[in-house]
Amino acid sequence: MDFKLRGKRAFVTGSTQGIGFAIALGLAREGAAVVVNGRGEPKVKDAVKRLVAETKASVTGIAGDVGSAAEVDRLVAQLGPVDILINNAGIFEPKPFLEISDRDWIRHFEVNVMSGVRLSRALLPHMLKQNWGRIVFISSESGLNIPAEMVQYGMTKTAQLAISRGIAETIPGSGVTVNAVLPGPTLTEGVSAFLETLAKDRGISVDEMAIELIKTLRPTSLIKRWATPEEVANPVVYLCSEAASATTGAAIRVDGGVLRSIA
């Protein structure tokens, strides 16, 4: 299927690795001109190099912390208009509720929520003017299934669902779609490092640790394994396509069946 993304320009936040990188790769393979983003210049340059080598597509990068209002303003000025915005940047930290400080709450909100709010607010007018655009928030099944070990993270993912639906409600009939995607447990580089630390503490292998966490923390998973970043990226790329023009205001699950509700 031709997703008709050639000639479209996409900005993917937090895309030097993990789900963000996989989304950037998927969009580039479909012919979109992709702008990758990360906090550090070296990682951004490396991601651009890898994407160009794999796709031969037009790929550039902008380094900057999207969790900072001032940095978002700078990024937007440097970025210019885009047709597709993927609000993927996010942080997480397992921590008991009683140990989560105000600073932790605010930092999670700034990075996971306000980055998408600020970028959408800045980049949406161009999309509306041309009567075509795509905004996708990378939320999580944790937005509906709040994890006891990361309440602050779950809160931000719930907020993303409300914001994506809310933006879609404000622009009916515009040709711009706004959706959220809810990944389940996904084996990104960050998660892999987390699993390695836990496995070392427990004296077991990383594979054993991964299986144990699925069994204990996400027992309702129907695939009984961690998803790959590419498995999450595929439906995101579809949502950005012309083929998905009738899908907006939606929360698309890519959670491996973790969520048991049917609505």
Contacts in CASP RR format, 6 or more apart in sequence:
PFRMAT RR
TARGET T0000
AUTHOR 0000-0000-0000
METHOD contacts of the structure
MODEL  1
MDFKLRGKRAFVTGSTQGIGFAIALGLAREGAAVVVNGRGEPKVKDAVKR
LVAETKASVTGIAGDVGSAAEVDRLVAQLGPVDILINNAGIFEPKPFLEI
SDRDWIRHFEVNVMSGVRLSRALLPHMLKQNWGRIVFISSESGLNIPAEM
VQYGMTKTAQLAISRGIAETIPGSGVTVNAVLPGPTLTEGVSAFLETLAK
DRGISVDEMAIELIKTLRPTSLIKRWATPEEVANPVVYLCSEAASATTGA
AIRVDGGVLRSIA
1 243 0 8 1.000
3 30 0 8 1.000
3 237 0 8 1.000
3 238 0 8 1.000
3 240 0 8 1.000
3 241 0 8 1.000
3 242 0 8 1.000
3 243 0 8 1.000
4 241 0 8 1.000
4 242 0 8 1.000
4 243 0 8 1.000
5 27 0 8 1.000
5 30 0 8 1.000
5 31 0 8 1.000
5 32 0 8 1.000
5 84 0 8 1.000
5 237 0 8 1.000
5 240 0 8 1.000
5 241 0 8 1.000
5 242 0 8 1.000
6 30 0 8 1.000
6 31 0 8 1.000
6 32 0 8 1.000
7 31 0 8 1.000
7 32 0 8 1.000
7 33 0 8 1.000
7 83 0 8 1.000
8 31 0 8 1.000
8 32 0 8 1.000
8 33 0 8 1.000
8 83 0 8 1.000
8 84 0 8 1.000
8 240 0 8 1.000
9 32 0 8 1.000
9 33 0 8 1.000
9 34 0 8 1.000
9 35 0 8 1.000
9 81 0 8 1.000
9 82 0 8 1.000
9 83 0 8 1.000
9 84 0 8 1.000
10 24 0 8 1.000
10 27 0 8 1.000
10 32 0 8 1.000
10 33 0 8 1.000
10 34 0 8 1.000
10 35 0 8 1.000
10 82 0 8 1.000
10 83 0 8 1.000
10 84 0 8 1.000
10 85 0 8 1.000
10 86 0 8 1.000
10 240 0 8 1.000
11 34 0 8 1.000
11 35 0 8 1.000
11 37 0 8 1.000
11 79 0 8 1.000
11 82 0 8 1.000
11 84 0 8 1.000
11 85 0 8 1.000
11 86 0 8 1.000
11 119 0 8 1.000
11 123 0 8 1.000
12 20 0 8 1.000
12 23 0 8 1.000
12 24 0 8 1.000
12 27 0 8 1.000
12 34 0 8 1.000
12 35 0 8 1.000
12 36 0 8 1.000
12 37 0 8 1.000
12 86 0 8 1.000
12 88 0 8 1.000
13 20 0 8 1.000
13 37 0 8 1.000
13 38 0 8 1.000
13 66 0 8 1.000
13 86 0 8 1.000
13 87 0 8 1.000
13 88 0 8 1.000
13 89 0 8 1.000
13 115 0 8 1.000
13 116 0 8 1.000
13 119 0 8 1.000
14 20 0 8 1.000
14 36 0 8 1.000
14 37 0 8 1.000
14 38 0 8 1.000
14 66 0 8 1.000
14 88 0 8 1.000
14 89 0 8 1.000
14 90 0 8 1.000
15 21 0 8 1.000
15 23 0 8 1.000
15 24 0 8 1.000
15 36 0 8 1.000
15 37 0 8 1.000
15 38 0 8 1.000
15 47 0 8 1.000
15 86 0 8 1.000
15 88 0 8 1.000
16 36 0 8 1.000
16 37 0 8 1.000
16 38 0 8 1.000
16 40 0 8 1.000
16 43 0 8 1.000
16 44 0 8 1.000
16 46 0 8 1.000
16 47 0 8 1.000
17 43 0 8 1.000
17 47 0 8 1.000
17 188 0 8 1.000
17 189 0 8 1.000
17 190 0 8 1.000
18 186 0 8 1.000
18 188 0 8 1.000
18 189 0 8 1.000
18 190 0 8 1.000
18 229 0 8 1.000
19 88 0 8 1.000
19 138 0 8 1.000
19 183 0 8 1.000
19 186 0 8 1.000
19 188 0 8 1.000
19 229 0 8 1.000
19 232 0 8 1.000
19 233 0 8 1.000
20 86 0 8 1.000
20 88 0 8 1.000
20 138 0 8 1.000
20 229 0 8 1.000
20 233 0 8 1.000
21 36 0 8 1.000
21 47 0 8 1.000
21 50 0 8 1.000
21 51 0 8 1.000
21 229 0 8 1.000
22 228 0 8 1.000
22 229 0 8 1.000
22 230 0 8 1.000
22 232 0 8 1.000
22 233 0 8 1.000
23 86 0 8 1.000
23 88 0 8 1.000
23 138 0 8 1.000
23 232 0 8 1.000
23 233 0 8 1.000
23 236 0 8 1.000
23 237 0 8 1.000
24 34 0 8 1.000
24 36 0 8 1.000
24 47 0 8 1.000
24 51 0 8 1.000
24 59 0 8 1.000
25 51 0 8 1.000
25 54 0 8 1.000
25 55 0 8 1.000
25 230 0 8 1.000
25 233 0 8 1.000
26 233 0 8 1.000
26 234 0 8 1.000
26 237 0 8 1.000
27 34 0 8 1.000
27 84 0 8 1.000
27 237 0 8 1.000
27 240 0 8 1.000
28 34 0 8 1.000
28 51 0 8 1.000
28 54 0 8 1.000
28 55 0 8 1.000
28 57 0 8 1.000
28 58 0 8 1.000
28 59 0 8 1.000
29 54 0 8 1.000
29 55 0 8 1.000
29 57 0 8 1.000
30 237 0 8 1.000
30 241 0 8 1.000
31 55 0 8 1.000
31 57 0 8 1.000
32 57 0 8 1.000
32 84 0 8 1.000
32 240 0 8 1.000
33 57 0 8 1.000
33 58 0 8 1.000
33 59 0 8 1.000
33 60 0 8 1.000
34 51 0 8 1.000
34 57 0 8 1.000
34 58 0 8 1.000
34 59 0 8 1.000
34 60 0 8 1.000
35 59 0 8 1.000
35 60 0 8 1.000
35 61 0 8 1.000
35 62 0 8 1.000
35 79 0 8 1.000
35 82 0 8 1.000
36 44 0 8 1.000
36 47 0 8 1.000
36 48 0 8 1.000
36 51 0 8 1.000
36 59 0 8 1.000
36 60 0 8 1.000
36 61 0 8 1.000
36 62 0 8 1.000
37 44 0 8 1.000
37 61 0 8 1.000
37 62 0 8 1.000
37 63 0 8 1.000
37 64 0 8 1.000
37 66 0 8 1.000
37 75 0 8 1.000
37 89 0 8 1.000
38 44 0 8 1.000
38 47 0 8 1.000
38 63 0 8 1.000
38 64 0 8 1.000
38 65 0 8 1.000
38 66 0 8 1.000
38 89 0 8 1.000
39 63 0 8 1.000
39 64 0 8 1.000
39 65 0 8 1.000
40 63 0 8 1.000
40 64 0 8 1.000
41 63 0 8 1.000
43 63 0 8 1.000
44 61 0 8 1.000
44 62 0 8 1.000
44 63 0 8 1.000
45 61 0 8 1.000
47 61 0 8 1.000
48 59 0 8 1.000
48 60 0 8 1.000
48 61 0 8 1.000
51 57 0 8 1.000
51 59 0 8 1.000
52 59 0 8 1.000
62 75 0 8 1.000
62 78 0 8 1.000
62 79 0 8 1.000
64 71 0 8 1.000
64 74 0 8 1.000
64 75 0 8 1.000
65 71 0 8 1.000
65 111 0 8 1.000
66 72 0 8 1.000
66 75 0 8 1.000
66 89 0 8 1.000
66 111 0 8 1.000
66 115 0 8 1.000
66 116 0 8 1.000
66 118 0 8 1.000
66 119 0 8 1.000
67 89 0 8 1.000
67 110 0 8 1.000
67 111 0 8 1.000
67 114 0 8 1.000
67 115 0 8 1.000
68 110 0 8 1.000
69 114 0 8 1.000
69 118 0 8 1.000
72 115 0 8 1.000
72 118 0 8 1.000
72 119 0 8 1.000
72 122 0 8 1.000
75 119 0 8 1.000
76 119 0 8 1.000
76 122 0 8 1.000
76 123 0 8 1.000
79 123 0 8 1.000
81 123 0 8 1.000
81 126 0 8 1.000
82 123 0 8 1.000
82 126 0 8 1.000
83 127 0 8 1.000
83 130 0 8 1.000
83 132 0 8 1.000
83 133 0 8 1.000
83 134 0 8 1.000
84 133 0 8 1.000
84 134 0 8 1.000
84 135 0 8 1.000
84 136 0 8 1.000
84 240 0 8 1.000
85 119 0 8 1.000
85 120 0 8 1.000
85 123 0 8 1.000
85 134 0 8 1.000
85 135 0 8 1.000
85 136 0 8 1.000
86 136 0 8 1.000
86 138 0 8 1.000
86 236 0 8 1.000
86 240 0 8 1.000
87 115 0 8 1.000
87 116 0 8 1.000
87 119 0 8 1.000
87 120 0 8 1.000
87 135 0 8 1.000
87 136 0 8 1.000
87 137 0 8 1.000
87 138 0 8 1.000
87 160 0 8 1.000
88 138 0 8 1.000
89 111 0 8 1.000
89 112 0 8 1.000
89 115 0 8 1.000
90 111 0 8 1.000
90 112 0 8 1.000
90 115 0 8 1.000
90 156 0 8 1.000
91 107 0 8 1.000
91 108 0 8 1.000
91 111 0 8 1.000
91 112 0 8 1.000
91 153 0 8 1.000
92 108 0 8 1.000
92 150 0 8 1.000
92 153 0 8 1.000
93 104 0 8 1.000
93 108 0 8 1.000
93 150 0 8 1.000
93 152 0 8 1.000
93 153 0 8 1.000
94 149 0 8 1.000
94 150 0 8 1.000
94 194 0 8 1.000
95 104 0 8 1.000
95 149 0 8 1.000
95 150 0 8 1.000
95 152 0 8 1.000
96 149 0 8 1.000
97 148 0 8 1.000
97 151 0 8 1.000
100 151 0 8 1.000
100 152 0 8 1.000
104 152 0 8 1.000
105 152 0 8 1.000
105 155 0 8 1.000
108 152 0 8 1.000
108 153 0 8 1.000
108 155 0 8 1.000
108 156 0 8 1.000
109 155 0 8 1.000
109 156 0 8 1.000
109 159 0 8 1.000
112 153 0 8 1.000
112 156 0 8 1.000
112 157 0 8 1.000
112 159 0 8 1.000
112 160 0 8 1.000
113 156 0 8 1.000
113 159 0 8 1.000
113 160 0 8 1.000
113 163 0 8 1.000
116 137 0 8 1.000
116 160 0 8 1.000
116 163 0 8 1.000
117 163 0 8 1.000
120 135 0 8 1.000
120 163 0 8 1.000
120 167 0 8 1.000
120 178 0 8 1.000
123 135 0 8 1.000
124 135 0 8 1.000
124 167 0 8 1.000
124 171 0 8 1.000
124 176 0 8 1.000
127 133 0 8 1.000
127 134 0 8 1.000
127 135 0 8 1.000
127 174 0 8 1.000
127 176 0 8 1.000
128 171 0 8 1.000
128 174 0 8 1.000
128 176 0 8 1.000
131 174 0 8 1.000
131 175 0 8 1.000
131 176 0 8 1.000
132 175 0 8 1.000
132 176 0 8 1.000
133 175 0 8 1.000
133 176 0 8 1.000
133 177 0 8 1.000
134 176 0 8 1.000
134 177 0 8 1.000
134 239 0 8 1.000
134 240 0 8 1.000
135 164 0 8 1.000
135 167 0 8 1.000
135 176 0 8 1.000
135 177 0 8 1.000
135 178 0 8 1.000
135 179 0 8 1.000
136 164 0 8 1.000
136 178 0 8 1.000
136 179 0 8 1.000
136 180 0 8 1.000
136 181 0 8 1.000
136 236 0 8 1.000
136 239 0 8 1.000
136 240 0 8 1.000
137 160 0 8 1.000
137 161 0 8 1.000
137 163 0 8 1.000
137 164 0 8 1.000
137 178 0 8 1.000
137 179 0 8 1.000
137 180 0 8 1.000
137 181 0 8 1.000
138 160 0 8 1.000
138 180 0 8 1.000
138 181 0 8 1.000
138 183 0 8 1.000
138 232 0 8 1.000
138 236 0 8 1.000
139 157 0 8 1.000
139 160 0 8 1.000
139 161 0 8 1.000
139 164 0 8 1.000
139 180 0 8 1.000
139 181 0 8 1.000
139 182 0 8 1.000
139 251 0 8 1.000
140 153 0 8 1.000
140 154 0 8 1.000
140 157 0 8 1.000
140 182 0 8 1.000
140 183 0 8 1.000
140 184 0 8 1.000
141 182 0 8 1.000
141 183 0 8 1.000
141 184 0 8 1.000
141 253 0 8 1.000
141 255 0 8 1.000
141 258 0 8 1.000
141 259 0 8 1.000
142 150 0 8 1.000
142 153 0 8 1.000
142 154 0 8 1.000
142 157 0 8 1.000
142 184 0 8 1.000
143 154 0 8 1.000
143 157 0 8 1.000
143 158 0 8 1.000
143 160 0 8 1.000
143 161 0 8 1.000
143 182 0 8 1.000
144 158 0 8 1.000
144 161 0 8 1.000
144 182 0 8 1.000
144 259 0 8 1.000
144 261 0 8 1.000
145 258 0 8 1.000
145 259 0 8 1.000
146 154 0 8 1.000
146 155 0 8 1.000
146 158 0 8 1.000
147 153 0 8 1.000
147 154 0 8 1.000
147 217 0 8 1.000
149 217 0 8 1.000
157 182 0 8 1.000
160 180 0 8 1.000
161 180 0 8 1.000
161 182 0 8 1.000
161 251 0 8 1.000
164 178 0 8 1.000
164 179 0 8 1.000
164 180 0 8 1.000
164 249 0 8 1.000
164 251 0 8 1.000
165 178 0 8 1.000
165 180 0 8 1.000
165 249 0 8 1.000
165 251 0 8 1.000
166 178 0 8 1.000
166 249 0 8 1.000
167 178 0 8 1.000
168 177 0 8 1.000
168 178 0 8 1.000
168 179 0 8 1.000
168 248 0 8 1.000
168 249 0 8 1.000
169 249 0 8 1.000
171 178 0 8 1.000
175 245 0 8 1.000
176 248 0 8 1.000
177 239 0 8 1.000
177 244 0 8 1.000
177 245 0 8 1.000
177 247 0 8 1.000
177 248 0 8 1.000
177 249 0 8 1.000
178 248 0 8 1.000
178 249 0 8 1.000
179 239 0 8 1.000
179 247 0 8 1.000
179 248 0 8 1.000
179 249 0 8 1.000
179 250 0 8 1.000
179 251 0 8 1.000
179 252 0 8 1.000
180 249 0 8 1.000
180 250 0 8 1.000
180 251 0 8 1.000
180 252 0 8 1.000
181 232 0 8 1.000
181 235 0 8 1.000
181 236 0 8 1.000
181 239 0 8 1.000
181 251 0 8 1.000
181 252 0 8 1.000
181 254 0 8 1.000
182 251 0 8 1.000
182 252 0 8 1.000
182 253 0 8 1.000
182 254 0 8 1.000
182 255 0 8 1.000
182 259 0 8 1.000
183 227 0 8 1.000
183 232 0 8 1.000
183 254 0 8 1.000
183 255 0 8 1.000
184 218 0 8 1.000
184 227 0 8 1.000
184 232 0 8 1.000
184 254 0 8 1.000
184 255 0 8 1.000
184 256 0 8 1.000
184 258 0 8 1.000
185 191 0 8 1.000
185 213 0 8 1.000
185 214 0 8 1.000
185 217 0 8 1.000
185 218 0 8 1.000
185 221 0 8 1.000
185 226 0 8 1.000
185 227 0 8 1.000
185 258 0 8 1.000
186 226 0 8 1.000
186 227 0 8 1.000
186 228 0 8 1.000
186 229 0 8 1.000
186 231 0 8 1.000
186 232 0 8 1.000
187 210 0 8 1.000
187 226 0 8 1.000
187 227 0 8 1.000
187 228 0 8 1.000
187 229 0 8 1.000
188 229 0 8 1.000
191 226 0 8 1.000
192 206 0 8 1.000
195 206 0 8 1.000
195 209 0 8 1.000
195 210 0 8 1.000
195 213 0 8 1.000
196 206 0 8 1.000
198 209 0 8 1.000
198 213 0 8 1.000
199 205 0 8 1.000
199 206 0 8 1.000
199 208 0 8 1.000
199 209 0 8 1.000
202 209 0 8 1.000
204 212 0 8 1.000
210 225 0 8 1.000
210 226 0 8 1.000
211 225 0 8 1.000
214 221 0 8 1.000
214 224 0 8 1.000
214 225 0 8 1.000
214 226 0 8 1.000
218 258 0 8 1.000
220 257 0 8 1.000
220 258 0 8 1.000
220 259 0 8 1.000
220 260 0 8 1.000
221 255 0 8 1.000
221 256 0 8 1.000
221 257 0 8 1.000
221 258 0 8 1.000
222 256 0 8 1.000
222 257 0 8 1.000
222 258 0 8 1.000
223 256 0 8 1.000
223 257 0 8 1.000
227 254 0 8 1.000
227 256 0 8 1.000
231 254 0 8 1.000
232 254 0 8 1.000
235 252 0 8 1.000
235 254 0 8 1.000
238 244 0 8 1.000
239 247 0 8 1.000
239 252 0 8 1.000
253 259 0 8 1.000
END
